[in-house]
């Protein structure tokens, strides 16, 4: 398989605050955008079978030749809408979006961080993670590798071949579980063919968790997610649990409640043509200045006029 792919509160870990780039939510000033492609739920494919150790499925658009091209002048708007049944809000089923490169991946979704040697944990319904591996083919069969963001599942009695991920930041209130209801996860990406410019990414969440809408700053992809480079492609997909002891996640098809769906909107980006000022009212021409060669002629004419005046005075 080709290694291709994909305001209110932000609580950051590490130094992400220092990595913020320009806000890209409404596009970048100085550019025009033209829609070039729109894919939705019906274009997604399931990768392999459900991983019965982690209870997760892997769904992707890769088979539709849709990926994030980090070497193009494009804008990608990704929307993922789900319904979560969290067993009376006491368990956390998994929903994680992934953008997978050849050597590293970006993950975004709900999580439980469990200390390696203790029982303390930290819930979150919208965390941003970095994984040092291509996760596009994970969770595709029983016992397959997994990089889901719930270490309760990783540490369960079932044997799971785990690839770890590091949380870089979280949206909204920490230590709050994903609650039963509808949830929307959105990602905006601006890519540049010019390798001197950072490709940019922006994450946002809204939904049943009672804290409104949360957003990150817009981050430089190469600065923030080591191992992802200019010029590669990122596969787009999701890991989610549709059954199991932790509850289940339902991907909302466009024919379901309120027309909610999963979609990728791709727009080509071109620089805005320069504005040429409209011509203003005509400005009167400045009085002409005689050429130097005409000064002698003017002096001669003036002398003749003076002689004529004197003659008139002598006759009177």
NORLIN-V209176 format. One record per residue. N is the residue number from 1. RES is the residue in three letters. PHI is phi as a letter, one per 40 degrees, with the letter a starting at -180 (NA if undefined). PSI is psi in whole degrees, 0 to 359 (999 if undefined). OMEGA is omega in whole degrees, 0 to 359 (999 if undefined). Layout:
BEGIN
{{N/RES/PHI/PSI/OMEGA} {N/RES/PHI/PSI/OMEGA}}
END
This chain:
BEGIN
{{1/UNK/NA/135/176} {2/UNK/c/134/179} {3/UNK/c/73/181} {4/UNK/b/167/171} {5/UNK/a/205/167} {6/UNK/c/999/999} {7/UNK/NA/110/200} {8/UNK/b/312/188} {9/UNK/b/135/172} {10/UNK/a/117/178} {11/UNK/b/113/188} {12/UNK/b/152/172} {13/UNK/b/150/178} {14/UNK/g/223/186} {15/UNK/b/24/184} {16/UNK/c/329/181} {17/UNK/d/328/181} {18/UNK/c/351/185} {19/UNK/c/3/185} {20/UNK/c/139/178} {21/UNK/b/193/180} {22/UNK/c/148/179} {23/UNK/c/125/185} {24/UNK/b/11/184} {25/UNK/d/319/184} {26/UNK/b/23/182} {27/UNK/g/174/183} {28/UNK/b/131/181} {29/UNK/c/138/179} {30/UNK/g/4/181} {31/UNK/b/151/172} {32/UNK/b/148/182} {33/UNK/b/138/178} {34/UNK/b/125/180} {35/UNK/c/132/181} {36/UNK/b/338/181} {37/UNK/a/147/175} {38/UNK/b/122/176} {39/UNK/b/149/178} {40/UNK/b/195/186} {41/UNK/d/316/186} {42/UNK/c/347/179} {43/UNK/c/0/181} {44/UNK/c/151/178} {45/UNK/b/143/175} {46/UNK/c/135/180} {47/UNK/c/113/178} {48/UNK/g/216/180} {49/UNK/b/171/181} {50/UNK/c/136/175} {51/UNK/c/106/185} {52/UNK/c/350/175} {53/UNK/c/322/181} {54/UNK/b/355/180} {55/UNK/g/24/184} {56/UNK/b/156/173} {57/UNK/b/158/177} {58/UNK/b/115/177} {59/UNK/b/142/186} {60/UNK/a/163/173} {61/UNK/c/4/187} {62/UNK/d/321/180} {63/UNK/c/343/177} {64/UNK/c/13/180} {65/UNK/f/37/178} {66/UNK/b/124/180} {67/UNK/a/170/177} {68/UNK/c/115/181} {69/UNK/c/104/182} {70/UNK/c/3/180} {71/UNK/b/19/182} {72/UNK/b/161/175} {73/UNK/c/80/186} {74/UNK/b/164/171} {75/UNK/b/133/179} {76/UNK/b/129/178} {77/UNK/b/110/185} {78/UNK/b/131/179} {79/UNK/b/129/180} {80/UNK/b/117/184} {81/UNK/b/132/187} {82/UNK/b/163/165} {83/UNK/b/128/182} {84/UNK/b/129/170} {85/UNK/b/106/190} {86/UNK/b/26/177} {87/UNK/f/69/179} {88/UNK/f/32/176} {89/UNK/g/25/179} {90/UNK/b/355/180} {91/UNK/b/163/181} {92/UNK/b/98/168} {93/UNK/c/162/188} {94/UNK/b/135/167} {95/UNK/b/111/181} {96/UNK/b/122/172} {97/UNK/c/143/174} {98/UNK/b/146/169} {99/UNK/b/107/192} {100/UNK/b/122/173} {101/UNK/c/183/184} {102/UNK/c/327/185} {103/UNK/b/356/181} {104/UNK/a/159/183} {105/UNK/b/155/173} {106/UNK/b/134/176} {107/UNK/b/145/184} {108/UNK/a/121/178} {109/UNK/i/197/183} {110/UNK/c/160/189} {111/UNK/a/160/167} {112/UNK/b/116/177} {113/UNK/c/115/179} {114/UNK/b/133/176} {115/UNK/c/147/185} {116/UNK/c/329/187} {117/UNK/b/24/182} {118/UNK/a/183/183} {119/UNK/b/356/179} {120/UNK/c/145/180} {121/UNK/a/164/181} {122/UNK/b/112/179} {123/UNK/c/158/172} {124/UNK/a/143/182} {125/UNK/b/358/179} {126/UNK/a/81/179} {127/UNK/b/153/177} {128/UNK/b/126/186} {129/UNK/b/157/175} {130/UNK/b/130/178} {131/UNK/b/132/183} {132/UNK/c/48/179} {133/UNK/a/161/172} {134/UNK/c/110/185} {135/UNK/c/7/189} {136/UNK/c/340/180} {137/UNK/b/16/179} {138/UNK/c/163/176} {139/UNK/f/42/182} {140/UNK/b/4/178} {141/UNK/a/161/177} {142/UNK/d/128/178} {143/UNK/g/2/181} {144/UNK/c/167/178} {145/UNK/d/149/179} {146/UNK/b/149/173} {147/UNK/b/37/177} {148/UNK/c/158/193} {149/UNK/c/40/180} {150/UNK/b/100/184} {151/UNK/c/349/168} {152/UNK/c/319/178} {153/UNK/c/317/179} {154/UNK/d/321/185} {155/UNK/c/9/182} {156/UNK/c/172/182} {157/UNK/c/333/179} {158/UNK/c/144/180} {159/UNK/c/118/179} {160/UNK/b/128/176} {161/UNK/c/99/191} {162/UNK/c/135/169} {163/UNK/b/119/187} {164/UNK/c/159/175} {165/UNK/b/152/182} {166/UNK/b/127/178} {167/UNK/c/126/180} {168/UNK/c/338/181} {169/UNK/a/164/179} {170/UNK/b/146/177} {171/UNK/c/144/174} {172/UNK/g/204/185} {173/UNK/c/128/179} {174/UNK/c/162/180} {175/UNK/f/39/175} {176/UNK/b/122/183} {177/UNK/c/157/170} {178/UNK/c/126/182} {179/UNK/c/162/178} {180/UNK/c/133/180} {181/UNK/i/192/182} {182/UNK/c/142/182} {183/UNK/b/141/178} {184/UNK/b/127/176} {185/UNK/b/128/183} {186/UNK/b/144/177} {187/UNK/b/132/174} {188/UNK/b/136/180} {189/UNK/b/133/172} {190/UNK/b/120/181} {191/UNK/b/154/184} {192/UNK/b/134/175} {193/UNK/c/336/178} {194/UNK/c/112/185} {195/UNK/c/349/178} {196/UNK/c/350/180} {197/UNK/b/141/177} {198/UNK/c/134/165} {199/UNK/c/140/188} {200/UNK/b/148/180} {201/UNK/a/144/183} {202/UNK/b/133/182} {203/UNK/b/144/174} {204/UNK/a/154/180} {205/UNK/b/145/168} {206/UNK/a/153/180} {207/UNK/i/208/190} {208/UNK/c/334/177} {209/UNK/c/128/195} {210/UNK/c/57/179} {211/UNK/b/18/178} {212/UNK/g/211/181} {213/UNK/b/134/178} {214/UNK/b/147/180} {215/UNK/a/151/171} {216/UNK/c/176/163} {217/UNK/c/174/174} {218/UNK/c/124/187} {219/UNK/b/150/171} {220/UNK/c/125/185} {221/UNK/c/311/183} {222/UNK/c/328/178} {223/UNK/c/322/192} {224/UNK/c/322/187} {225/UNK/b/91/183} {226/UNK/c/142/181} {227/UNK/g/345/176} {228/UNK/c/123/189} {229/UNK/b/163/173} {230/UNK/c/146/172} {231/UNK/g/351/179} {232/UNK/c/173/179} {233/UNK/b/148/180} {234/UNK/b/123/175} {235/UNK/c/146/181} {236/UNK/b/132/177} {237/UNK/a/182/178} {238/UNK/b/144/166} {239/UNK/b/133/176} {240/UNK/a/152/179} {241/UNK/c/122/179} {242/UNK/b/1/177} {243/UNK/a/181/178} {244/UNK/h/175/186} {245/UNK/c/350/184} {246/UNK/c/5/184} {247/UNK/h/194/182} {248/UNK/a/160/179} {249/UNK/b/137/175} {250/UNK/b/123/172} {251/UNK/c/128/184} {252/UNK/c/115/177} {253/UNK/c/159/183} {254/UNK/c/344/178} {255/UNK/c/358/182} {256/UNK/c/201/189} {257/UNK/d/127/173} {258/UNK/f/21/178} {259/UNK/g/19/180} {260/UNK/c/144/180} {261/UNK/a/175/173} {262/UNK/c/135/179} {263/UNK/a/155/172} {264/UNK/b/121/176} {265/UNK/b/121/179} {266/UNK/b/133/178} {267/UNK/b/135/172} {268/UNK/c/147/185} {269/UNK/b/128/177} {270/UNK/b/153/179} {271/UNK/c/140/178} {272/UNK/c/128/179} {273/UNK/d/145/179} {274/UNK/c/144/180} {275/UNK/c/123/178} {276/UNK/c/121/182} {277/UNK/d/139/176} {278/UNK/c/145/180} {279/UNK/c/136/180} {280/UNK/c/186/178} {281/UNK/c/150/181} {282/UNK/c/139/179} {283/UNK/c/128/180} {284/UNK/d/142/180} {285/UNK/c/145/177} {286/UNK/c/149/178} {287/UNK/d/137/182} {288/UNK/c/140/176} {289/UNK/b/128/182} {290/UNK/c/147/173} {291/UNK/c/151/180} {292/UNK/d/327/182} {293/UNK/c/343/181} {294/UNK/c/351/183} {295/UNK/c/320/180} {296/UNK/c/317/179} {297/UNK/c/316/180} {298/UNK/c/323/179} {299/UNK/c/320/179} {300/UNK/c/316/179} {301/UNK/c/320/179} {302/UNK/c/323/179} {303/UNK/c/318/179} {304/UNK/c/319/179} {305/UNK/c/324/180} {306/UNK/c/320/179} {307/UNK/c/318/181} {308/UNK/c/323/180} {309/UNK/c/318/181} {310/UNK/c/320/180} {311/UNK/c/319/180} {312/UNK/c/323/183} {313/UNK/c/323/183} {314/UNK/c/328/179} {315/UNK/c/328/179} {316/UNK/c/999/999}}
END
